[in-house]
Protein backbone atom coordinates (compact mmCIF):
# COMPACT_ATOMS: atom_id res chain seq x y z
CA UNK A 1 0.00 0.00 0.00
CA UNK A 2 1.31 3.39 -0.95
CA UNK A 3 2.02 5.64 2.06
CA UNK A 4 0.11 8.94 2.31
CA UNK A 5 1.66 11.60 4.53
CA UNK A 6 -0.35 14.53 5.92
CA UNK A 7 1.55 17.44 7.50
CA UNK A 8 -0.40 20.24 9.16
CA UNK A 9 1.35 23.58 8.66
CA UNK A 10 0.72 27.17 9.74
CA UNK A 11 -2.48 27.42 7.75
CA UNK A 12 -3.33 23.81 8.53
CA UNK A 13 -3.11 22.57 4.95
CA UNK A 14 -2.69 18.85 4.37
CA UNK A 15 0.21 17.77 2.21
CA UNK A 16 -0.29 14.43 0.53
CA UNK A 17 2.59 12.67 -1.21
CA UNK A 18 2.37 9.47 -3.21
CA UNK A 19 3.47 7.93 -6.42
CA UNK A 20 0.13 6.52 -7.53
CA UNK A 21 -2.90 8.77 -7.30
CA UNK A 22 -5.22 5.75 -7.44
CA UNK A 23 -3.57 4.30 -4.35
CA UNK A 24 -3.96 7.68 -2.64
CA UNK A 25 -7.68 7.63 -3.29
CA UNK A 26 -8.12 4.05 -2.20
CA UNK A 27 -6.06 4.28 0.97
CA UNK A 28 -6.92 7.74 2.26
CA UNK A 29 -9.58 6.72 4.80
CA UNK A 30 -7.51 3.75 6.03
CA UNK A 31 -4.57 6.07 6.73
CA UNK A 32 -6.75 8.70 8.37
CA UNK A 33 -8.09 6.13 10.83
CA UNK A 34 -4.74 4.50 11.54
CA UNK A 35 -2.42 7.47 11.90
CA UNK A 36 -1.74 8.52 15.47
CA UNK A 37 0.30 11.66 14.72
CA UNK A 38 -1.76 14.87 15.04
CA UNK A 39 -5.01 12.82 15.16
CA UNK A 40 -5.89 13.21 18.81
CA UNK A 41 -6.85 16.87 18.34
CA UNK A 42 -7.81 16.87 14.62
CA UNK A 43 -10.87 14.87 13.61
CA UNK A 44 -12.44 14.54 10.15
CA UNK A 45 -15.47 16.66 9.28
CA UNK A 46 -17.61 16.98 6.22
CA UNK A 47 -17.90 20.51 4.96
CA UNK A 48 -20.72 21.45 2.59
CA UNK A 49 -19.49 23.79 -0.13
CA UNK A 50 -21.49 27.01 -0.33
CA UNK A 51 -21.40 30.19 -2.33
CA UNK A 52 -20.30 33.12 -0.19
CA UNK A 53 -18.73 36.54 -0.47
CA UNK A 54 -15.04 36.36 0.49
CA UNK A 55 -12.49 39.06 1.19
CA UNK A 56 -8.70 38.98 1.41
CA UNK A 57 -7.10 41.64 3.58
CA UNK A 58 -3.69 42.69 4.83
CA UNK A 59 -3.28 43.68 8.47
CA UNK A 60 -0.59 45.86 10.01
CA UNK A 61 -0.13 48.68 12.50
CA UNK A 62 0.88 52.32 12.16
CA UNK A 63 0.66 55.78 13.67
CA UNK A 64 -2.20 58.24 13.33
CA UNK A 65 -1.19 61.70 12.08
CA UNK A 66 -3.04 64.85 11.10
CA UNK A 67 -3.23 65.46 7.37
CA UNK A 68 -3.38 69.23 7.92
CA UNK A 69 -1.41 71.11 10.57
CA UNK A 70 -0.07 74.68 10.68
CA UNK A 71 2.54 76.31 12.90
CA UNK A 72 1.57 79.94 13.50
CA UNK A 73 4.57 82.31 13.73
CA UNK A 74 5.02 85.96 14.67
CA UNK A 75 5.26 88.13 11.52
CA UNK A 76 7.70 90.47 13.30
CA UNK A 77 9.51 90.94 16.62
CA UNK A 78 7.42 92.38 19.40
CA UNK A 79 7.75 93.24 23.07
CA UNK A 80 4.40 91.76 24.04
CA UNK A 81 1.78 89.23 22.92
CA UNK A 82 -1.89 89.03 23.85
CA UNK A 83 -3.33 85.55 23.30
CA UNK A 84 -6.99 85.17 22.35
CA UNK A 85 -7.21 81.35 22.45
CA UNK A 86 -6.44 78.40 24.75
CA UNK A 87 -5.20 74.85 24.13
CA UNK A 88 -8.01 72.62 22.92
CA UNK A 89 -10.05 75.48 21.50
CA UNK A 90 -11.53 74.96 18.05
CA UNK A 91 -11.01 77.84 15.61
CA UNK A 92 -12.18 78.69 12.12
CA UNK A 93 -9.83 79.83 9.35
CA UNK A 94 -9.30 83.58 9.73
CA UNK A 95 -10.29 83.69 13.41
CA UNK A 96 -8.23 86.01 15.67
CA UNK A 97 -5.58 84.06 17.63
CA UNK A 98 -3.33 86.75 19.15
CA UNK A 99 -2.36 90.42 18.99
CA UNK A 100 1.22 91.77 18.87
CA UNK A 101 2.54 95.12 20.13
CA UNK A 102 3.23 97.32 17.07
CA UNK A 103 5.51 100.05 18.49
CA UNK A 104 8.74 98.52 17.12
CA UNK A 105 7.36 97.79 13.66
CA UNK A 106 5.91 101.31 13.42
CA UNK A 107 9.40 102.78 14.03
CA UNK A 108 10.84 100.61 11.27
CA UNK A 109 8.12 101.70 8.87
CA UNK A 110 8.80 105.39 9.62
CA UNK A 111 12.57 104.96 9.13
CA UNK A 112 11.99 103.20 5.82
CA UNK A 113 9.66 105.93 4.60
CA UNK A 114 12.28 108.60 5.46
CA UNK A 115 15.01 106.66 3.59
CA UNK A 116 12.77 106.37 0.57
CA UNK A 117 12.08 110.12 0.55
CA UNK A 118 15.83 110.87 0.81
CA UNK A 119 16.64 108.63 -2.14
CA UNK A 120 13.92 110.23 -4.24
CA UNK A 121 15.15 113.73 -3.28
CA UNK A 122 18.72 112.88 -4.32
CA UNK A 123 17.49 111.52 -7.62
CA UNK A 124 15.50 114.68 -8.28
CA UNK A 125 18.50 116.83 -7.44
CA UNK A 126 20.69 114.97 -9.94
CA UNK A 127 18.18 115.59 -12.70
CA UNK A 128 17.85 119.28 -11.88
CA UNK A 129 21.52 120.23 -11.30
CA UNK A 130 23.37 117.56 -13.26
CA UNK A 131 27.17 118.05 -12.97
CA UNK A 132 26.74 121.41 -11.28
CA UNK A 133 26.11 119.59 -8.03
CA UNK A 134 29.53 117.92 -8.32
CA UNK A 135 31.25 121.33 -8.81
CA UNK A 136 29.76 122.50 -5.55
CA UNK A 137 30.53 119.22 -3.82
CA UNK A 138 34.15 119.28 -4.96
CA UNK A 139 34.61 122.90 -3.83
CA UNK A 140 33.11 122.24 -0.42
CA UNK A 141 35.04 118.99 0.11
CA UNK A 142 38.30 120.71 -0.95
CA UNK A 143 37.81 123.50 1.58
CA UNK A 144 36.97 120.91 4.28
CA UNK A 145 40.13 118.99 3.47
CA UNK A 146 42.34 122.09 3.68
CA UNK A 147 40.83 123.01 7.06
CA UNK A 148 41.34 119.45 8.34
CA UNK A 149 44.92 119.39 7.10
CA UNK A 150 45.80 122.67 8.83
CA UNK A 151 44.20 121.43 12.04
CA UNK A 152 46.18 118.19 11.90
CA UNK A 153 49.49 120.02 11.31
CA UNK A 154 48.75 122.35 14.25
CA UNK A 155 47.88 119.38 16.50
CA UNK A 156 51.10 117.64 15.48
CA UNK A 157 53.08 120.60 16.79
CA UNK A 158 51.02 120.70 19.97
CA UNK A 159 51.51 117.00 20.54
CA UNK A 160 55.28 117.31 20.18
CA UNK A 161 55.18 119.98 22.88
CA UNK A 162 53.02 117.73 25.09
CA UNK A 163 50.03 120.06 24.96
CA UNK A 164 47.54 117.46 23.63
CA UNK A 165 47.20 113.73 23.93
CA UNK A 166 47.98 111.12 21.32
CA UNK A 167 44.28 110.30 21.07
CA UNK A 168 43.48 113.90 20.12
CA UNK A 169 46.23 113.83 17.50
CA UNK A 170 44.91 110.56 16.01
CA UNK A 171 41.38 111.95 15.88
CA UNK A 172 42.53 114.97 13.91
CA UNK A 173 44.49 112.70 11.59
CA UNK A 174 41.41 110.53 10.96
CA UNK A 175 39.39 113.66 10.26
CA UNK A 176 41.99 114.87 7.80
CA UNK A 177 42.11 111.49 6.00
CA UNK A 178 38.35 111.30 5.77
CA UNK A 179 38.17 114.82 4.33
CA UNK A 180 40.89 113.94 1.82
CA UNK A 181 39.03 110.83 0.65
CA UNK A 182 35.82 112.80 0.20
CA UNK A 183 37.67 115.49 -1.73
CA UNK A 184 39.40 113.06 -4.12
CA UNK A 185 36.10 111.22 -4.69
CA UNK A 186 34.25 114.41 -5.61
CA UNK A 187 37.17 115.46 -7.79
CA UNK A 188 36.91 112.21 -9.77
CA UNK A 189 33.16 112.69 -10.10
CA UNK A 190 33.67 116.21 -11.40
CA UNK A 191 36.40 115.23 -13.86
CA UNK A 192 34.79 112.21 -15.46
CA UNK A 193 31.58 111.14 -13.72
CA UNK A 194 28.54 110.04 -15.74
CA UNK A 195 25.43 111.27 -13.96
CA UNK A 196 23.34 108.45 -15.46
CA UNK A 197 25.22 105.83 -13.43
CA UNK A 198 24.45 107.69 -10.20
CA UNK A 199 20.79 107.86 -11.16
CA UNK A 200 20.81 104.12 -11.87
CA UNK A 201 22.24 103.39 -8.42
CA UNK A 202 19.63 105.59 -6.79
CA UNK A 203 16.86 103.88 -8.77
CA UNK A 204 18.06 100.52 -7.45
CA UNK A 205 18.14 101.84 -3.88
CA UNK A 206 14.63 103.22 -4.28
CA UNK A 207 13.39 99.86 -5.59
CA UNK A 208 14.93 97.92 -2.67
CA UNK A 209 13.69 100.37 -0.05
CA UNK A 210 10.19 100.34 -1.51
CA UNK A 211 10.15 96.54 -1.36
CA UNK A 212 11.35 96.62 2.25
CA UNK A 213 8.64 99.15 3.13
CA UNK A 214 5.95 96.96 1.57
CA UNK A 215 7.18 93.94 3.57
CA UNK A 216 7.12 95.98 6.79
CA UNK A 217 3.57 97.13 6.07
CA UNK A 218 2.57 93.53 5.35
CA UNK A 219 4.07 92.47 8.68
CA UNK A 220 2.28 95.31 10.40
CA UNK A 221 -0.99 94.11 8.95
CA UNK A 222 -0.29 90.75 10.61
CA UNK A 223 -0.16 92.29 14.07
CA UNK A 224 -3.52 90.64 14.55
CA UNK A 225 -2.52 87.00 14.11
CA UNK A 226 -5.29 84.91 12.54
CA UNK A 227 -5.78 81.18 12.04
CA UNK A 228 -4.48 79.97 8.65
CA UNK A 229 -6.68 76.84 8.75
CA UNK A 230 -9.71 75.45 10.53
CA UNK A 231 -8.72 73.23 13.43
CA UNK A 232 -7.89 72.88 17.11
CA UNK A 233 -5.19 74.70 19.08
CA UNK A 234 -2.87 71.86 20.11
CA UNK A 235 0.08 73.88 21.47
CA UNK A 236 0.79 77.42 22.72
CA UNK A 237 4.51 78.11 22.32
CA UNK A 238 4.21 81.87 22.78
CA UNK A 239 2.43 81.68 26.12
CA UNK A 240 5.59 81.82 28.24
CA UNK A 241 7.73 84.08 26.03
CA UNK A 242 8.80 87.39 27.59
CA UNK A 243 9.62 88.88 24.18
CA UNK A 244 8.52 87.67 20.78
CA UNK A 245 11.23 87.24 18.15
CA UNK A 246 10.75 87.63 14.42
CA UNK A 247 9.15 84.43 13.03
CA UNK A 248 8.97 82.90 16.53
CA UNK A 249 6.51 79.99 16.81
CA UNK A 250 3.37 81.08 18.66
CA UNK A 251 1.09 78.04 18.46
CA UNK A 252 0.05 74.99 16.44
CA UNK A 253 -3.34 74.51 14.79
CA UNK A 254 -4.27 70.90 13.94
CA UNK A 255 -7.22 69.74 11.87
CA UNK A 256 -8.45 66.79 13.95
CA UNK A 257 -11.18 66.01 11.45
CA UNK A 258 -8.74 65.00 8.67
CA UNK A 259 -6.48 62.20 9.89
CA UNK A 260 -4.29 59.59 8.25
CA UNK A 261 -2.35 56.50 9.24
CA UNK A 262 1.31 56.10 8.34
CA UNK A 263 2.53 52.49 8.29
CA UNK A 264 5.75 50.74 7.26
CA UNK A 265 5.09 47.67 5.11
CA UNK A 266 7.59 44.98 4.12
CA UNK A 267 8.92 45.16 0.57
CA UNK A 268 7.26 41.78 -0.06
CA UNK A 269 3.86 42.62 1.40
CA UNK A 270 3.58 46.00 -0.33
CA UNK A 271 3.42 44.29 -3.74
CA UNK A 272 -0.34 43.72 -3.48
CA UNK A 273 -1.20 47.15 -2.07
CA UNK A 274 -2.52 49.80 -4.45
CA UNK A 275 -3.63 53.40 -4.05
CA UNK A 276 -7.41 53.58 -3.84
CA UNK A 277 -7.87 50.31 -1.93
CA UNK A 278 -10.39 50.61 0.94
CA UNK A 279 -9.26 50.05 4.52
CA UNK A 280 -10.55 49.83 8.07
CA UNK A 281 -8.68 51.73 10.82
CA UNK A 282 -8.97 51.47 14.60
CA UNK A 283 -7.04 52.73 17.60
CA UNK A 284 -5.19 49.87 19.29
CA UNK A 285 -6.42 51.24 22.62
CA UNK A 286 -10.03 51.04 21.42
CA UNK A 287 -10.35 48.38 18.69
CA UNK A 288 -14.14 48.27 18.86
CA UNK A 289 -14.42 51.67 17.16
CA UNK A 290 -13.81 51.27 13.42
CA UNK A 291 -13.23 53.98 10.84
CA UNK A 292 -13.31 53.78 7.06
CA UNK A 293 -10.25 54.79 5.09
CA UNK A 294 -8.53 54.51 1.74
CA UNK A 295 -4.90 54.04 0.64
CA UNK A 296 -3.88 57.45 -0.71
CA UNK A 297 -0.11 57.19 -1.04
CA UNK A 298 2.62 54.58 -1.42
CA UNK A 299 6.13 56.01 -1.09
CA UNK A 300 8.23 55.57 -4.26
CA UNK A 301 11.34 54.36 -2.38
CA UNK A 302 12.00 51.86 0.40
CA UNK A 303 13.69 52.45 3.74
CA UNK A 304 16.18 50.03 5.27
CA UNK A 305 16.04 49.69 9.06
CA UNK A 306 17.73 46.84 10.91
CA UNK A 307 18.36 44.95 7.69
CA UNK A 308 14.66 44.96 6.70
CA UNK A 309 13.38 46.98 3.76
CA UNK A 310 10.03 48.64 4.28
CA UNK A 311 7.87 50.99 2.25
CA UNK A 312 5.74 53.70 3.88
CA UNK A 313 2.06 53.79 2.98
CA UNK A 314 -0.54 56.41 3.90
CA UNK A 315 -4.20 55.62 4.58
CA UNK A 316 -6.49 58.64 4.83
CA UNK A 317 -9.71 58.67 6.85
CA UNK A 318 -12.35 61.33 7.39
CA UNK A 319 -15.13 59.86 9.54
CA UNK A 320 -13.28 60.48 12.80
CA UNK A 321 -14.37 61.44 16.32
CA UNK A 322 -12.82 62.27 19.69
CA UNK A 323 -11.85 58.61 20.28
CA UNK A 324 -9.07 58.67 17.69
CA UNK A 325 -6.30 61.28 17.83
CA UNK A 326 -2.93 62.12 16.21
CA UNK A 327 -0.11 60.20 17.86
CA UNK A 328 -2.26 57.13 18.65
CA UNK A 329 -1.11 53.67 17.59
CA UNK A 330 -3.51 52.24 15.04
CA UNK A 331 -4.49 48.91 13.58
CA UNK A 332 -4.98 48.79 9.85
CA UNK A 333 -6.83 46.33 7.60
CA UNK A 334 -6.53 46.91 3.86
CA UNK A 335 -8.91 45.17 1.49
CA UNK A 336 -6.69 43.56 -1.15
CA UNK A 337 -9.25 41.51 -3.05
CA UNK A 338 -12.80 40.23 -2.85
CA UNK A 339 -15.06 37.83 -4.68
CA UNK A 340 -18.84 37.62 -4.61
CA UNK A 341 -20.86 34.41 -4.75
CA UNK A 342 -17.70 32.28 -4.79
CA UNK A 343 -17.37 28.58 -3.90
CA UNK A 344 -15.42 28.48 -0.64
CA UNK A 345 -13.91 25.78 1.56
CA UNK A 346 -11.76 25.89 4.73
CA UNK A 347 -7.98 26.05 4.33
CA UNK A 348 -7.80 22.63 5.95
CA UNK A 349 -9.71 21.09 3.04
CA UNK A 350 -6.91 21.85 0.59
CA UNK A 351 -4.77 18.80 -0.22
CA UNK A 352 -1.48 19.35 -2.03
CA UNK A 353 -0.06 16.63 -4.27
CA UNK A 354 2.80 16.77 -6.76
CA UNK A 355 0.13 17.51 -9.38
CA UNK A 356 -1.19 20.57 -7.58
CA UNK A 357 -3.95 21.68 -5.19
CA UNK A 358 -6.94 19.43 -4.57
CA UNK A 359 -9.87 18.76 -2.26
CA UNK A 360 -11.19 15.35 -1.13
CA UNK A 361 -14.78 15.26 -2.34
CA UNK A 362 -17.21 12.74 -0.80
CA UNK A 363 -20.34 11.68 -2.70
CA UNK A 364 -23.68 10.52 -1.31
CA UNK A 365 -22.47 6.90 -1.17
CA UNK A 366 -19.44 7.85 0.95
CA UNK A 367 -16.99 7.45 -1.90
CA UNK A 368 -14.05 9.87 -1.96
CA UNK A 369 -12.60 11.50 -5.03
CA UNK A 370 -9.52 13.74 -5.18
CA UNK A 371 -10.61 16.79 -7.21
CA UNK A 372 -8.06 19.22 -8.61
CA UNK A 373 -8.85 22.88 -7.87
CA UNK A 374 -7.48 26.34 -8.43
CA UNK A 375 -7.48 28.49 -5.32
CA UNK A 376 -8.39 32.16 -5.43
CA UNK A 377 -9.27 34.78 -2.81
CA UNK A 378 -8.33 33.85 0.76
CA UNK A 379 -9.80 35.12 4.04
CA UNK A 380 -8.63 34.29 7.55
CA UNK A 381 -10.38 30.87 7.50
CA UNK A 382 -11.67 30.17 4.03
CA UNK A 383 -10.36 30.01 0.49
CA UNK A 384 -12.09 30.32 -2.86
CA UNK A 385 -11.90 27.15 -5.01
CA UNK A 386 -12.48 27.01 -8.75
CA UNK A 387 -13.21 23.70 -10.46
CA UNK A 388 -15.73 22.43 -13.00
CA UNK A 389 -16.09 19.29 -10.84
CA UNK A 390 -17.25 21.16 -7.74
CA UNK A 391 -20.67 22.66 -7.14
CA UNK A 392 -22.62 24.28 -4.37
CA UNK A 393 -23.81 21.59 -1.97
CA UNK A 394 -20.91 19.19 -2.59
CA UNK A 395 -19.17 17.89 0.51
CA UNK A 396 -15.41 17.79 1.14
CA UNK A 397 -13.36 16.17 3.91
CA UNK A 398 -11.73 18.57 6.40
CA UNK A 399 -9.31 17.74 9.20
CA UNK A 400 -9.19 20.50 11.77
CA UNK A 401 -9.47 21.30 15.46
CA UNK A 402 -12.07 23.93 14.49
CA UNK A 403 -15.77 23.17 14.21
CA UNK A 404 -16.60 24.71 10.86
CA UNK A 405 -20.30 24.05 11.23
CA UNK A 406 -20.27 26.31 14.29
CA UNK A 407 -18.04 28.87 12.55
CA UNK A 408 -20.47 29.03 9.65
CA UNK A 409 -23.44 29.44 11.98
CA UNK A 410 -21.67 32.30 13.77
CA UNK A 411 -20.77 33.96 10.50
CA UNK A 412 -17.37 34.67 8.98
CA UNK A 413 -15.51 37.85 9.95
CA UNK A 414 -15.49 40.76 7.53
CA UNK A 415 -12.09 42.22 6.68
CA UNK A 416 -10.64 39.28 8.55
CA UNK A 417 -7.13 38.87 7.27
CA UNK A 418 -6.04 36.19 4.85
CA UNK A 419 -2.53 35.00 4.10
CA UNK A 420 0.09 37.70 4.55
CA UNK A 421 1.38 37.61 0.95
CA UNK A 422 -0.66 40.35 -0.71
CA UNK A 423 1.51 40.17 -3.79
CA UNK A 424 -0.75 37.38 -5.13
CA UNK A 425 -4.00 39.19 -4.38
CA UNK A 426 -6.49 39.95 -7.13
CA UNK A 427 -8.08 43.41 -7.29
CA UNK A 428 -11.45 43.90 -5.56
CA UNK A 429 -14.51 43.11 -7.62
CA UNK A 430 -16.80 46.04 -8.25
C-alpha positions in Angstrom: 0.0 0.0 0.0 1.3 3.4 -0.9 2.0 5.6 2.1 0.1 8.9 2.3 1.7 11.6 4.5 -0.4 14.5 5.9 1.5 17.4 7.5 -0.4 20.2 9.2 1.3 23.6 8.7 0.7 27.2 9.7 -2.5 27.4 7.8 -3.3 23.8 8.5 -3.1 22.6 5.0 -2.7 18.8 4.4 0.2 17.8 2.2 -0.3 14.4 0.5 2.6 12.7 -1.2 2.4 9.5 -3.2 3.5 7.9 -6.4 0.1 6.5 -7.5 -2.9 8.8 -7.3 -5.2 5.8 -7.4 -3.6 4.3 -4.4 -4.0 7.7 -2.6 -7.7 7.6 -3.3 -8.1 4.0 -2.2 -6.1 4.3 1.0 -6.9 7.7 2.3 -9.6 6.7 4.8 -7.5 3.7 6.0 -4.6 6.1 6.7 -6.7 8.7 8.4 -8.1 6.1 10.8 -4.7 4.5 11.5 -2.4 7.5 11.9 -1.7 8.5 15.5 0.3 11.7 14.7 -1.8 14.9 15.0 -5.0 12.8 15.2 -5.9 13.2 18.8 -6.8 16.9 18.3 -7.8 16.9 14.6 -10.9 14.9 13.6 -12.4 14.5 10.1 -15.5 16.7 9.3 -17.6 17.0 6.2 -17.9 20.5 5.0 -20.7 21.5 2.6 -19.5 23.8 -0.1 -21.5 27.0 -0.3 -21.4 30.2 -2.3 -20.3 33.1 -0.2 -18.7 36.5 -0.5 -15.0 36.4 0.5 -12.5 39.1 1.2 -8.7 39.0 1.4 -7.1 41.6 3.6 -3.7 42.7 4.8 -3.3 43.7 8.5 -0.6 45.9 10.0 -0.1 48.7 12.5 0.9 52.3 12.2 0.7 55.8 13.7 -2.2 58.2 13.3 -1.2 61.7 12.1 -3.0 64.8 11.1 -3.2 65.5 7.4 -3.4 69.2 7.9 -1.4 71.1 10.6 -0.1 74.7 10.7 2.5 76.3 12.9 1.6 79.9 13.5 4.6 82.3 13.7 5.0 86.0 14.7 5.3 88.1 11.5 7.7 90.5 13.3 9.5 90.9 16.6 7.4 92.4 19.4 7.7 93.2 23.1 4.4 91.8 24.0 1.8 89.2 22.9 -1.9 89.0 23.9 -3.3 85.5 23.3 -7.0 85.2 22.3 -7.2 81.3 22.4 -6.4 78.4 24.7 -5.2 74.8 24.1 -8.0 72.6 22.9 -10.0 75.5 21.5 -11.5 75.0 18.1 -11.0 77.8 15.6 -12.2 78.7 12.1 -9.8 79.8 9.3 -9.3 83.6 9.7 -10.3 83.7 13.4 -8.2 86.0 15.7 -5.6 84.1 17.6 -3.3 86.7 19.1 -2.4 90.4 19.0 1.2 91.8 18.9 2.5 95.1 20.1 3.2 97.3 17.1 5.5 100.1 18.5 8.7 98.5 17.1 7.4 97.8 13.7 5.9 101.3 13.4 9.4 102.8 14.0 10.8 100.6 11.3 8.1 101.7 8.9 8.8 105.4 9.6 12.6 105.0 9.1 12.0 103.2 5.8 9.7 105.9 4.6 12.3 108.6 5.5 15.0 106.7 3.6 12.8 106.4 0.6 12.1 110.1 0.6 15.8 110.9 0.8 16.6 108.6 -2.1 13.9 110.2 -4.2 15.1 113.7 -3.3 18.7 112.9 -4.3 17.5 111.5 -7.6 15.5 114.7 -8.3 18.5 116.8 -7.4 20.7 115.0 -9.9 18.2 115.6 -12.7 17.8 119.3 -11.9 21.5 120.2 -11.3 23.4 117.6 -13.3 27.2 118.0 -13.0 26.7 121.4 -11.3 26.1 119.6 -8.0 29.5 117.9 -8.3 31.3 121.3 -8.8 29.8 122.5 -5.6 30.5 119.2 -3.8 34.1 119.3 -5.0 34.6 122.9 -3.8 33.1 122.2 -0.4 35.0 119.0 0.1 38.3 120.7 -1.0 37.8 123.5 1.6 37.0 120.9 4.3 40.1 119.0 3.5 42.3 122.1 3.7 40.8 123.0 7.1 41.3 119.5 8.3 44.9 119.4 7.1 45.8 122.7 8.8 44.2 121.4 12.0 46.2 118.2 11.9 49.5 120.0 11.3 48.8 122.3 14.2 47.9 119.4 16.5 51.1 117.6 15.5 53.1 120.6 16.8 51.0 120.7 20.0 51.5 117.0 20.5 55.3 117.3 20.2 55.2 120.0 22.9 53.0 117.7 25.1 50.0 120.1 25.0 47.5 117.5 23.6 47.2 113.7 23.9 48.0 111.1 21.3 44.3 110.3 21.1 43.5 113.9 20.1 46.2 113.8 17.5 44.9 110.6 16.0 41.4 111.9 15.9 42.5 115.0 13.9 44.5 112.7 11.6 41.4 110.5 11.0 39.4 113.7 10.3 42.0 114.9 7.8 42.1 111.5 6.0 38.3 111.3 5.8 38.2 114.8 4.3 40.9 113.9 1.8 39.0 110.8 0.7 35.8 112.8 0.2 37.7 115.5 -1.7 39.4 113.1 -4.1 36.1 111.2 -4.7 34.3 114.4 -5.6 37.2 115.5 -7.8 36.9 112.2 -9.8 33.2 112.7 -10.1 33.7 116.2 -11.4 36.4 115.2 -13.9 34.8 112.2 -15.5 31.6 111.1 -13.7 28.5 110.0 -15.7 25.4 111.3 -14.0 23.3 108.5 -15.5 25.2 105.8 -13.4 24.5 107.7 -10.2 20.8 107.9 -11.2 20.8 104.1 -11.9 22.2 103.4 -8.4 19.6 105.6 -6.8 16.9 103.9 -8.8 18.1 100.5 -7.4 18.1 101.8 -3.9 14.6 103.2 -4.3 13.4 99.9 -5.6 14.9 97.9 -2.7 13.7 100.4 0.0 10.2 100.3 -1.5 10.1 96.5 -1.4 11.3 96.6 2.2 8.6 99.1 3.1 5.9 97.0 1.6 7.2 93.9 3.6 7.1 96.0 6.8 3.6 97.1 6.1 2.6 93.5 5.4 4.1 92.5 8.7 2.3 95.3 10.4 -1.0 94.1 8.9 -0.3 90.8 10.6 -0.2 92.3 14.1 -3.5 90.6 14.5 -2.5 87.0 14.1 -5.3 84.9 12.5 -5.8 81.2 12.0 -4.5 80.0 8.7 -6.7 76.8 8.8 -9.7 75.5 10.5 -8.7 73.2 13.4 -7.9 72.9 17.1 -5.2 74.7 19.1 -2.9 71.9 20.1 0.1 73.9 21.5 0.8 77.4 22.7 4.5 78.1 22.3 4.2 81.9 22.8 2.4 81.7 26.1 5.6 81.8 28.2 7.7 84.1 26.0 8.8 87.4 27.6 9.6 88.9 24.2 8.5 87.7 20.8 11.2 87.2 18.1 10.7 87.6 14.4 9.1 84.4 13.0 9.0 82.9 16.5 6.5 80.0 16.8 3.4 81.1 18.7 1.1 78.0 18.5 0.1 75.0 16.4 -3.3 74.5 14.8 -4.3 70.9 13.9 -7.2 69.7 11.9 -8.5 66.8 13.9 -11.2 66.0 11.4 -8.7 65.0 8.7 -6.5 62.2 9.9 -4.3 59.6 8.2 -2.4 56.5 9.2 1.3 56.1 8.3 2.5 52.5 8.3 5.7 50.7 7.3 5.1 47.7 5.1 7.6 45.0 4.1 8.9 45.2 0.6 7.3 41.8 -0.1 3.9 42.6 1.4 3.6 46.0 -0.3 3.4 44.3 -3.7 -0.3 43.7 -3.5 -1.2 47.2 -2.1 -2.5 49.8 -4.4 -3.6 53.4 -4.1 -7.4 53.6 -3.8 -7.9 50.3 -1.9 -10.4 50.6 0.9 -9.3 50.1 4.5 -10.5 49.8 8.1 -8.7 51.7 10.8 -9.0 51.5 14.6 -7.0 52.7 17.6 -5.2 49.9 19.3 -6.4 51.2 22.6 -10.0 51.0 21.4 -10.4 48.4 18.7 -14.1 48.3 18.9 -14.4 51.7 17.2 -13.8 51.3 13.4 -13.2 54.0 10.8 -13.3 53.8 7.1 -10.2 54.8 5.1 -8.5 54.5 1.7 -4.9 54.0 0.6 -3.9 57.4 -0.7 -0.1 57.2 -1.0 2.6 54.6 -1.4 6.1 56.0 -1.1 8.2 55.6 -4.3 11.3 54.4 -2.4 12.0 51.9 0.4 13.7 52.5 3.7 16.2 50.0 5.3 16.0 49.7 9.1 17.7 46.8 10.9 18.4 44.9 7.7 14.7 45.0 6.7 13.4 47.0 3.8 10.0 48.6 4.3 7.9 51.0 2.3 5.7 53.7 3.9 2.1 53.8 3.0 -0.5 56.4 3.9 -4.2 55.6 4.6 -6.5 58.6 4.8 -9.7 58.7 6.8 -12.3 61.3 7.4 -15.1 59.9 9.5 -13.3 60.5 12.8 -14.4 61.4 16.3 -12.8 62.3 19.7 -11.8 58.6 20.3 -9.1 58.7 17.7 -6.3 61.3 17.8 -2.9 62.1 16.2 -0.1 60.2 17.9 -2.3 57.1 18.6 -1.1 53.7 17.6 -3.5 52.2 15.0 -4.5 48.9 13.6 -5.0 48.8 9.8 -6.8 46.3 7.6 -6.5 46.9 3.9 -8.9 45.2 1.5 -6.7 43.6 -1.1 -9.3 41.5 -3.1 -12.8 40.2 -2.9 -15.1 37.8 -4.7 -18.8 37.6 -4.6 -20.9 34.4 -4.8 -17.7 32.3 -4.8 -17.4 28.6 -3.9 -15.4 28.5 -0.6 -13.9 25.8 1.6 -11.8 25.9 4.7 -8.0 26.0 4.3 -7.8 22.6 6.0 -9.7 21.1 3.0 -6.9 21.9 0.6 -4.8 18.8 -0.2 -1.5 19.4 -2.0 -0.1 16.6 -4.3 2.8 16.8 -6.8 0.1 17.5 -9.4 -1.2 20.6 -7.6 -3.9 21.7 -5.2 -6.9 19.4 -4.6 -9.9 18.8 -2.3 -11.2 15.4 -1.1 -14.8 15.3 -2.3 -17.2 12.7 -0.8 -20.3 11.7 -2.7 -23.7 10.5 -1.3 -22.5 6.9 -1.2 -19.4 7.9 1.0 -17.0 7.5 -1.9 -14.0 9.9 -2.0 -12.6 11.5 -5.0 -9.5 13.7 -5.2 -10.6 16.8 -7.2 -8.1 19.2 -8.6 -8.9 22.9 -7.9 -7.5 26.3 -8.4 -7.5 28.5 -5.3 -8.4 32.2 -5.4 -9.3 34.8 -2.8 -8.3 33.8 0.8 -9.8 35.1 4.0 -8.6 34.3 7.5 -10.4 30.9 7.5 -11.7 30.2 4.0 -10.4 30.0 0.5 -12.1 30.3 -2.9 -11.9 27.2 -5.0 -12.5 27.0 -8.8 -13.2 23.7 -10.5 -15.7 22.4 -13.0 -16.1 19.3 -10.8 -17.2 21.2 -7.7 -20.7 22.7 -7.1 -22.6 24.3 -4.4 -23.8 21.6 -2.0 -20.9 19.2 -2.6 -19.2 17.9 0.5 -15.4 17.8 1.1 -13.4 16.2 3.9 -11.7 18.6 6.4 -9.3 17.7 9.2 -9.2 20.5 11.8 -9.5 21.3 15.5 -12.1 23.9 14.5 -15.8 23.2 14.2 -16.6 24.7 10.9 -20.3 24.0 11.2 -20.3 26.3 14.3 -18.0 28.9 12.6 -20.5 29.0 9.7 -23.4 29.4 12.0 -21.7 32.3 13.8 -20.8 34.0 10.5 -17.4 34.7 9.0 -15.5 37.8 10.0 -15.5 40.8 7.5 -12.1 42.2 6.7 -10.6 39.3 8.6 -7.1 38.9 7.3 -6.0 36.2 4.8 -2.5 35.0 4.1 0.1 37.7 4.5 1.4 37.6 0.9 -0.7 40.3 -0.7 1.5 40.2 -3.8 -0.8 37.4 -5.1 -4.0 39.2 -4.4 -6.5 40.0 -7.1 -8.1 43.4 -7.3 -11.4 43.9 -5.6 -14.5 43.1 -7.6 -16.8 46.0 -8.3 
